[in-house]
Amino acid sequence: MPASSGVVAVQVGAPNQIRSPTFTIGNVESGEPVAAACGLWLIFLELTVLRFAWNFAFASVPFVQVIWALGWSMVAMALIVRLPVRWIAGLGVAIILFHNLLDPIPPAALGRFSGLWAVLHTPGLVSITPQIKFFVGYPLIPWIGVMAAGYALGALLERQDRRKWLLGLGVALTLAFFVLRTLNLYGNGDAGNPSFSSSSVGPWKLQPSLPLTIIAFFNTLKYPPSLDYLLMTLGPALIVLAGLDGVTAERGLGRILLVFGRVPLFYSISF
């Protein structure tokens, strides 16, 4: 696996609506078997440590979330990194742009494969046996796309003019969000799919007051992450990254952030 860096999708301590895709910029330098093993380790943590941490008891039906999605995305990336970086970039961008075309397909439409569809794209309950069940909160397809795009981003981070590229990409994604959200035609799930959150899926609507209308405009679908949601979060994240490029972290706030950045898994599990 070539050395690369990427924006990976995992929870951090920021407001709930924006935290998932803006976790960190991390180096990916290990070989494919190591990446797969790390992914399986994260899945194990989700099903044990995090499952217990929710309410200090092992719930009868586990609720698998961000660490689960990150783990399986790493397993998938162990295969995807065999492709040329340009292909990986194209794959990631294509998934991000077009995965909402799958929104009209509810798990029930796939019969006995409904559980697999819940794992891949639409949140829902997966029942393997009457005794073995779990609820998927973070379907995999969109997050694999985000991780693939983030991996390919590593090629830009090695350039001397990376700050210009990061700022340009960030501004472009942010503007694309406002355009797409204003058009209100595509990119935020299918309101006809009962598996999606009814409070944030589909087109936004004018509300009785301006503040409520603004909230409705930015209330995008996170489960699974819609195109609107990813543009709204990844764009500003890249702008911030461009602004932080070259900033030293010897003291003050930078030093505090550096501590958290060096222990991201611990930070994520703790919060």
C-alpha positions in Angstrom: 0.0 0.0 0.0 1.5 3.3 -1.0 1.8 6.0 1.7 -1.2 8.3 1.7 -3.3 10.4 4.0 -7.0 10.8 4.1 -10.1 12.3 5.7 -11.7 9.3 7.4 -15.2 9.1 8.6 -15.5 8.7 12.4 -17.0 10.5 15.3 -15.3 13.4 17.1 -16.4 15.7 19.8 -18.2 18.3 17.6 -21.9 19.1 17.2 -23.7 15.9 16.2 -24.8 17.1 12.8 -21.2 17.8 11.5 -18.9 15.5 13.3 -18.7 12.2 11.4 -16.8 13.0 8.2 -14.4 15.5 9.8 -12.3 13.3 12.0 -8.7 13.6 11.1 -6.0 13.6 8.5 -4.1 10.4 9.2 -1.3 8.5 7.5 -2.1 5.2 5.9 1.3 3.5 5.4 0.7 -0.1 6.4 0.2 -3.0 4.1 -3.1 -4.4 3.1 -3.2 -7.2 5.7 -2.4 -4.8 8.5 -5.1 -2.4 7.3 -7.6 -5.3 7.2 -6.5 -6.4 10.7 -6.9 -2.9 12.1 -10.4 -2.7 10.6 -11.4 -6.0 12.2 -10.0 -4.8 15.5 -12.3 -1.7 15.3 -15.3 -3.9 14.5 -14.4 -6.0 17.6 -14.2 -2.8 19.7 -17.6 -1.7 18.5 -19.2 -5.0 19.4 -17.6 -5.2 22.8 -16.2 -2.1 24.4 -18.5 0.4 22.8 -21.6 -1.8 23.1 -21.0 -2.0 26.9 -20.1 1.7 27.2 -23.5 2.9 26.0 -25.3 1.9 29.2 -22.8 -0.3 31.1 -24.6 -3.4 30.0 -24.6 -5.6 27.0 -27.8 -4.7 25.2 -29.8 -7.5 23.7 -29.6 -5.8 20.3 -26.3 -4.0 19.6 -26.4 -0.7 17.8 -23.4 -0.6 15.5 -22.2 2.9 14.5 -19.2 4.8 13.5 -16.3 2.6 14.6 -18.1 -0.4 12.9 -18.3 1.6 9.7 -14.7 2.7 9.9 -13.6 -0.8 10.5 -15.4 -2.3 7.6 -14.2 0.6 5.4 -10.6 -0.2 6.3 -11.2 -3.8 5.4 -12.6 -2.7 2.0 -9.7 -0.3 1.5 -7.3 -3.1 2.0 -8.5 -4.3 -1.4 -9.2 -0.9 -3.0 -5.7 0.4 -2.4 -4.4 -2.1 -5.0 -5.9 0.2 -7.7 -4.1 3.3 -9.0 -4.7 6.4 -6.9 -6.7 8.1 -9.7 -9.1 5.1 -9.9 -9.5 5.2 -6.1 -10.3 8.9 -6.3 -12.8 8.3 -9.1 -14.4 5.5 -7.2 -14.7 7.6 -4.0 -16.1 10.6 -5.7 -18.6 8.5 -7.8 -19.9 6.8 -4.6 -20.3 10.1 -2.9 -22.1 11.7 -5.8 -24.4 8.9 -6.9 -25.1 6.7 -3.8 -28.3 8.7 -3.3 -29.7 7.0 -6.4 -30.1 3.9 -4.3 -32.3 5.7 -1.7 -35.6 4.6 -3.2 -34.8 0.9 -2.5 -36.1 -0.1 1.0 -34.6 -3.2 2.7 -38.0 -4.9 2.6 -37.9 -4.9 -1.2 -34.9 -7.3 -1.2 -36.7 -10.0 0.8 -34.3 -12.3 2.6 -31.4 -10.0 1.6 -32.9 -7.0 3.5 -30.3 -7.4 6.3 -27.5 -7.1 3.8 -29.0 -3.9 2.4 -29.2 -2.5 5.9 -25.5 -3.1 6.3 -24.6 -1.6 2.9 -26.9 1.4 2.5 -30.1 1.8 4.5 -30.1 1.9 8.4 -32.1 -0.9 9.9 -32.3 -4.1 11.9 -30.2 -7.1 10.8 -31.6 -10.5 12.0 -29.2 -13.4 11.5 -31.0 -15.7 13.8 -33.8 -15.1 16.3 -31.1 -14.8 18.9 -28.5 -12.8 16.9 -29.6 -9.4 15.9 -28.0 -5.9 15.6 -29.1 -2.5 14.4 -27.0 -0.8 11.8 -26.8 3.0 12.2 -23.9 3.6 9.8 -24.4 1.8 6.5 -21.1 1.1 4.6 -21.4 2.2 1.0 -21.3 6.0 1.6 -18.5 5.8 4.2 -16.3 3.6 2.0 -16.7 6.3 -0.7 -15.6 9.0 1.8 -12.6 6.9 2.9 -11.6 6.2 -0.7 -11.7 9.9 -1.6 -9.8 10.7 1.6 -7.1 8.2 0.7 -6.7 9.7 -2.7 -6.5 13.1 -1.1 -3.1 12.0 0.3 -1.6 12.6 -3.1 -2.5 16.3 -2.9 -1.1 16.5 0.7 2.3 15.7 -0.7 2.3 18.6 -3.0 4.0 21.9 -2.2 0.9 23.8 -3.3 -1.4 21.6 -1.2 -2.8 24.6 0.7 -4.2 26.1 -2.6 -5.7 22.8 -3.6 -7.3 22.2 -0.2 -8.8 25.7 -0.1 -10.0 25.4 -3.6 -11.6 22.0 -3.1 -13.1 23.1 0.2 -14.7 26.2 -1.3 -15.9 24.3 -4.3 -17.6 21.6 -2.2 -19.2 24.2 0.1 -20.6 26.2 -2.8 -21.8 22.9 -4.4 -23.7 22.2 -1.2 -25.5 25.6 -1.3 -26.4 25.2 -5.0 -27.6 21.6 -4.6 -29.5 22.4 -1.5 -31.1 25.4 -3.0 -32.2 23.4 -6.1 -33.8 21.0 -3.6 -34.1 18.2 -6.2 -31.4 15.6 -5.4 -28.9 14.7 -2.7 -30.7 14.2 0.6 -32.4 10.8 0.6 -35.8 9.7 -0.4 -38.7 10.8 1.8 -40.7 7.8 0.6 -38.2 5.3 2.2 -39.5 4.6 5.7 -36.1 3.6 6.9 -34.7 7.2 6.8 -35.2 9.7 9.5 -38.4 11.7 8.6 -37.0 14.8 10.3 -34.1 15.3 8.0 -34.8 13.3 4.8 -35.8 14.8 1.5 -36.2 18.4 0.3 -36.2 21.2 2.8 -39.3 23.4 3.2 -40.0 27.0 4.2 -40.9 27.3 7.9 -43.0 29.8 9.8 -39.9 31.8 10.8 -36.5 32.6 9.3 -34.5 30.8 12.0 -36.5 27.6 11.5 -36.1 27.9 7.7 -32.3 28.1 8.2 -32.4 25.1 10.4 -34.4 23.2 7.9 -32.0 24.2 5.1 -29.0 22.7 7.1 -30.8 19.7 8.5 -29.4 17.1 6.1 -29.6 13.4 6.3 -26.8 11.7 8.2 -28.0 8.1 8.3 -26.9 7.2 5.7 -24.9 10.3 4.9 -26.5 12.1 2.0 -24.6 14.0 -0.7 -25.9 17.2 0.9 -24.6 16.2 4.3 -21.1 15.2 2.9 -20.7 18.4 0.9 -21.8 20.5 4.0 -19.3 18.9 6.2 -16.3 17.9 4.1 -16.1 21.3 2.3 -15.7 23.4 5.5 -13.3 20.7 6.9 -11.0 21.1 3.9 -11.1 24.9 4.3 -10.1 24.6 7.9 -7.4 22.1 7.0 -6.0 24.6 4.5 -6.0 27.3 7.1 -4.2 25.1 9.6 -1.5 23.9 7.2 1.8 25.0 8.5 0.6 26.2 11.9 2.8 25.1 14.7 1.5 23.3 17.8 4.1 24.3 20.3 1.7 25.9 22.9 -1.8 27.0 23.6 -4.8 25.6 21.7 -2.6 24.1 19.0 -0.8 22.0 21.7 -4.2 20.8 23.1 -5.5 19.8 19.7 -2.3 18.0 19.0 -2.7 15.8 22.1 -6.2 14.8 21.0 -5.0 14.3 17.4 -2.3 11.8 18.5 -4.9 9.6 20.3 -7.9 9.7 18.0 -9.2 6.2 18.8 -9.1 6.8 22.6 -10.8 10.2 22.1 -13.6 8.7 20.0 -14.3 5.9 22.4 -14.2 8.2 25.4 -16.8 10.6 23.9 
